[in-house]
Amino acid sequence: MELFKVCVAFDDADDIYLSDAFEHQDDICLALRWIHEPAHDSKRPERVLRVPKAQLQSTDDSLHYEYLLPRALPGQLRTARHSAEIPHGYALELSPNYTFTLQ
């Protein structure tokens, strides 16, 4: 899987965030936080938010990101530790089993 950038905003912050992302099935998976494993020269996402690709806007006029999510996400998605803390209607995976080689 190849990583790319998605521009997102959160409803509890005034700035934008460039999230690493990858495609999986028909979804774009936003890797909201990483766990680095230097001993294996790799990293894995601590949490992944699945967003249907149809909800994103593709862009070719940005040097920094490939997609834009046109609506703000709930800030709890960055901090939720248990499934009960995940806002209804969002597919957030905590500690998913994806690994990427550091570049």
C-alpha positions in Angstrom: 0.0 0.0 0.0 1.2 3.5 -0.9 0.7 6.5 1.4 -0.6 9.8 0.3 -1.9 13.0 2.0 -5.5 14.1 2.7 -6.3 17.6 3.9 -8.8 17.4 6.9 -10.1 19.7 9.6 -11.3 18.9 13.1 -14.2 20.8 14.7 -12.1 21.5 17.8 -9.2 23.1 16.1 -8.8 26.2 13.9 -6.2 24.8 11.5 -6.1 22.1 8.9 -4.3 18.8 9.2 -2.5 16.8 6.5 -3.2 13.2 7.3 -1.3 10.3 5.9 -3.7 8.0 4.1 -4.0 4.8 2.1 -6.6 3.0 0.1 -8.2 -0.2 1.4 -11.1 -1.8 -0.5 -13.4 1.1 -1.4 -12.3 3.3 1.5 -9.6 5.9 2.1 -8.0 5.2 5.5 -6.7 8.2 7.4 -3.8 7.3 9.6 -4.4 9.9 12.4 -1.5 8.9 14.6 1.6 6.7 14.1 3.6 4.3 16.2 7.2 4.1 15.0 9.1 0.9 15.3 12.8 1.9 14.5 14.1 -1.6 15.2 12.0 -2.9 12.2 12.5 0.3 10.2 8.7 0.6 10.0 5.7 2.4 11.4 2.1 1.4 11.9 -1.0 3.5 12.5 -2.2 3.8 16.1 -5.7 4.7 14.7 -7.3 4.6 11.3 -10.4 6.4 10.3 -12.2 4.8 7.3 -13.8 7.3 4.9 -15.7 6.3 1.8 -13.7 7.6 -1.2 -16.8 9.2 -2.6 -16.8 11.7 0.4 -13.4 13.1 -0.6 -12.6 15.6 -3.2 -9.6 14.8 -5.5 -7.2 17.6 -6.2 -4.4 18.0 -8.6 -3.7 21.7 -7.8 -2.0 21.1 -4.5 1.6 20.2 -3.9 0.8 19.0 -0.4 -2.2 16.7 -0.6 -4.1 14.5 -3.1 -7.5 14.7 -1.5 -9.6 17.1 0.6 -12.3 16.1 3.0 -14.8 19.0 2.7 -16.3 18.7 6.2 -14.8 18.9 9.6 -14.3 15.8 11.7 -15.2 15.5 15.4 -12.1 16.1 17.5 -12.8 13.0 19.6 -11.6 10.9 16.6 -8.0 12.0 17.5 -8.3 11.1 21.2 -10.8 8.2 21.6 -9.4 5.3 23.5 -12.4 3.0 23.5 -15.2 2.3 21.1 -17.7 4.0 23.4 -15.8 7.3 22.8 -16.1 7.1 19.0 -18.9 9.4 17.7 -21.8 7.6 16.1 -21.5 7.0 12.3 -17.6 6.9 12.2 -15.5 3.9 11.4 -12.4 4.3 13.6 -10.1 1.4 14.1 -7.8 1.4 17.2 -4.5 -0.4 16.8 -5.2 -1.8 13.3 -2.8 -4.3 11.8 -1.2 -2.3 9.0 2.6 -1.8 8.7 4.5 0.6 6.5 8.3 0.7 5.8 9.9 4.0 6.8 11.2 6.0 4.0 
